[in-house]
């Protein structure tokens, strides 16, 4: 390195040189671009770092660190003692920047205009795309915003997983309940009871599916509820409500008095007994959910009241109106599991 420097003002690109410190241009850099001190006087030069060697990078980063005192980031430094070549013992050498850099971090990023959930997710997608899809860049985004909001990138798959497991559990519980209940009160053979219970559980599972899809669709597209951990809870609760309605109706429908032959009459017999209790259950639950609409927090209104009030109406419709309509078309002997001329009502 030569000590002679030239002060410059204007900016011109150059491809050689070690690095420019402030507005100073080193003499050997001027020689690289075939320019004299007189020609460079009054000009400023912008370094082009493409093609720099590791030694040049290391020198520039070391000089930058010395001038800025590491403001703007930290480096991995070589601090191990080195044997002296002059005298016995060891001496501590000055810290030197390692290059190539094993790891580095950029400055804090700031975002503006994040007025909605979707705006934040777009920010994550656009910024992470730089690191995730460019094979030449080995980087990742980190920090509290990314650590927290990244969970929402997989929120749909989590919803599918949670509701899928709940759906399977609902089917299994419904089947076990129907089989045990019918087997205890019916004089039919085990094979018919097993088939009837499977059909009943399948009907309940079908009702769960239609109810779940409707709840999620109406919440997201009509009520503007985003997929979050909180809204997923409400969506999952719809399975519990629709099972509560449908398992009672299917159970009594399967165990209807065997002397009633018509499928329509079997549904009428079932709903004449269950219409009032299921309606009162719907009303009481809806009143409880409606209280959430009067809270002062918009968050509660968006992610609890809206999805849950939709759950109340959708599950009641599919459980107590749509399901009986479907049952009125199923006039098969395999689903007639009641005793003839039963003298008592069935309670579950």
N, C-alpha and C positions, 0 to 999 in steps of 0.2 A: 504494500500500500504506500502511496506517496502522500506527502503531507500537504502539497500544494492544492488548493481548492479554488473554485471560482463561484462567485455569487451570481444567481440567475433569477429572472423574473417571469419570462414567458414559459409556456409549457409545450414541449415537443417530445414525442415518444422515442425511446431508444431501447435496444434489445440487449446491450452488453452491460458491463459494469457489475460491481459488487452490490451496492445499494445506495440510494440517495438519502442523506440525512438532512431533514429540513429542506432548505432551498439550495443546498450545496451539491455540486457535481465534482467528483474526483477526477484528477488529471488522467489516470489510466483509463477511466470510462470514456473520456473524450477521445483518447487515442483509438479506442475500439470503434468509434463511429467516425473516425477520420475528421475530427474537428479540433481547431486550435482554441486557446483560451480567448483570443480576441473574437473569434467567430461565435463562441458560446456566451460572450458577455451580454447581459441583459435578457437572457433566455432561461426558461425553466424546462426541465426534462422529466417526463413521466416514465417510470420504469415499466418495462414489459417483462414479466417474470417467467413467461413460458420458456422452457428449456433450461432453466437454472439447474446447476449441479447441486448435490447435497451439501458440499462445502460452502457454496455461496448462500444457500438457504440458511445453514447453521450460523454463518457469520452475521447475516442480516437480522435474524431473530435474536441473536445474542446482543447485537448493538441496540436493537429496538428495546429489549428488556433492560439494558443498562440505562437508556435514556428515559424510558417511561416508568422504570422501577416496577415492572410487571403489571402495570395497570391495564386492565382489559383481559386478563387471563393468566393462568399459571402454566409452567412448563415442568416436564420431568427432567430433573437436573442430575448431572454426574457429580457426586459428592464423595466418592470413596477416596481414601488417602492413597497416594502414589509414592513408591520408593524413590528417594532422591538419587540422582546420578552423580552428585558432587560429594556428598558426605553421608555417613551412616545415619540410619533412622528414617523416619517418615515425615513428610510435610503435607499440609492440607492445601490442595490447589483450589483455585477459584472455580465456582460452579459453572458448568458449561451446559448449554442446551443440547439435548440429544436430538439427532435428526437422522433418519426420518422420524417424525413425531409419532410415538406409540399411541397417544391419545391427546385430544385437544377439545376445548369447549368454546363455543362462541358466546358473544354477549347476550344479555337478556333481550328477548323480542317482545314487542308490544303490539297489541291488536286493538283496533277501534271498530266501532259499528257492529259489535256483537250484540244485537238486540233480541235474538231468539235462539232457541235450542238448535235450529237448523243452521244458523249462521256459525255457531261454534263448531258444529260437526263439519261444515264446509272448510273452516280454517284448519282443522286437524287433517282432513283429507288432502288438502292442497299442499300443506307444508310437509307432511310425512311422505307424500308422493315423491318428493325430491330425493329422499334417502332410500325409500323402499324400491323404487323402480329404475334407478340408475346404477348399473353394475360397476361403474367406475368410481362411485362415491361410497365409502364405507362410513356411514354416519347414522345417527338416530336422534330423535327428538326426545327431550326429557324435561323434567320440571313438574311442579304441582298441577298446572293445567292439563298436561298430557297424562300424568299419572291418574288424574281423576276422570277426565273426559274420555279417555281411551276405552273405558268399560262400556261406553255407549256404542262403540263400533260393533260389538258383538251382542247387543241387547236383543236383536231379533232372534238370533240363534239360541240365546238363553231362554227367550219366551217360548220358542218351539220345544226346547228340551223340557222346560218345566211343565208346560201344558200337556206335552206328550206323556210324561210320566204320570201326571195327575189323571189323564184320560185312561191310561192303562189301569191305574189303581182303582178308578171309579168303576171300570168294567169288572175288575176282579171282585171288588167288594159287593157290587150289585149281584153278580152271579152267585157268590157264596150266600148272600142274604136270601135270595130267591130260592136257591136249592134247599137250604136248611128250613126255611119257612114252609115251603110247599111240601117237602118230604115229611115234615112233622104233622101236617094236617091232611095230606092226601093219601088215598088208597091206591094210587096208580103205581105201576112198576117203576123201578129205578131208572130204566132207560128213558122212559117218557118224561119223567121229572127232570132228568139231566138235559134232554133236548129242549124242553120247555124253558128251563132256566137259562140255557145258552141263548135262546131266541129272545127272551126278555132282557138279558144283559146286553145283547147286541142292539136291541131297540133303544135302550138307555144310552149306549155308547153313540149311536147315531144321533140322538137328541143332543148329546153333549157337543158333538162335532158341529152341527148346524148352529147351536147357540153360541159356541165359542167364536166361530168365524163371524157371525153377525155382530157380536159384542165388540170384537177387535176392529172390524170394518167401520161400524158406526162411530166408535170412539175416535179413531184416527182420522177418518175422512169427513165426518159430519161435525163432531164435537172438537176437532183440532187438538186431540190429546196425543202428544209424542210418546214414543216407546221409551220408557224409563223403568227403573227398578220399581218405582211406586205404582205406575200404571199397570205393570206386569202383575203386581199383586192383585189388583182389581180384576184383571182378566182371568187370572187363575181362580179367583173366588166364584166366577160364574159357573165353574164346573160343580162346585159344592151346592150352589143353589138349584141348578137344573137337576142334579141327582136327587136332591131332597124332594122335588116335585115328582119326577118321573118314576123313582123307585116305588113310591107309594101307589101311584096309578097303575103301573105295570103289575105290581104284586097283587093288587086286588082284582085287576082284570084277569090275570091268569087263574086266580082262585075263585072266580065267579061261579055261582051255583050252576052245576052241570046241566040242570034242567033248562037253562036259558040257552037256546041254540043259536039265535041270530047274533052276529058279531055286533051289529048296531045296538041290540038290546043289552049285550054284555057291557058295552061302553057306557050306555045310559045308566045301567045299574051301578057301575063303578063311580061315575061322576056325580050321581045323585047323593052318594055318601061322602065323596071327597071334595066336592066343589066348594063348600063353605069353609072347611078348615084350610084348604090351600089358598083360598082368597084372603082369609084373615091373616095367614102367614105372609102373603105378599104385601098386604096393607101395612102390617106392623113393621116389616123390614124396610119398606119404602119410606115410612115416616121417619125411621131412624136415620136413613141415608140423607133424607131431605134436610135434616138439621145441619149437615155440612155446608149447605148452600149459604148459610148465614154467618159463616166465619169471616173474619176480616182479612184473611190471607188468600191472595189469588192462587197461590200454590195449592192450597187445599181444595179450592174450587176446581182447578184444572185437573189435578192428578188423583183426586179422591172422589169428589162429588160427581163430576161428569161421567167417568167410567162406571162408577157404582150405580148411579141412577139408571144408566143404560142396562146394566146387568139385571137390575130388578125387573124391568119391563120385558126385556128379551127372554130371560129365563122363564118368567111366568108364562109368556106367550108360547114358547116351545114346549114347556113342560105340561101345561094345563089346557092348551088349545090345539097346538099342532100335533102333539103326541096322541091324544084321544082320536083325532081325525084319522091318523094313520092306523090306529088299532081297529077302527071301525071297518077297515078293509081286510083285516086278517081273520078270515073265517076258516081256520084249519083245526082239525081234531087234536093236533099235537100241542096246541096252546090252550086247550080246555082241560084244566087240571083241578077243577073244583069238585067238591062232593055234591051229589044230587040232593035236592031238598034240604039244604042246610038251614038249620033252625036259628043260627046265631050269626051276628055280624062279625066280620074279621077286622081286628085292630092290629096296627103295626106301629 
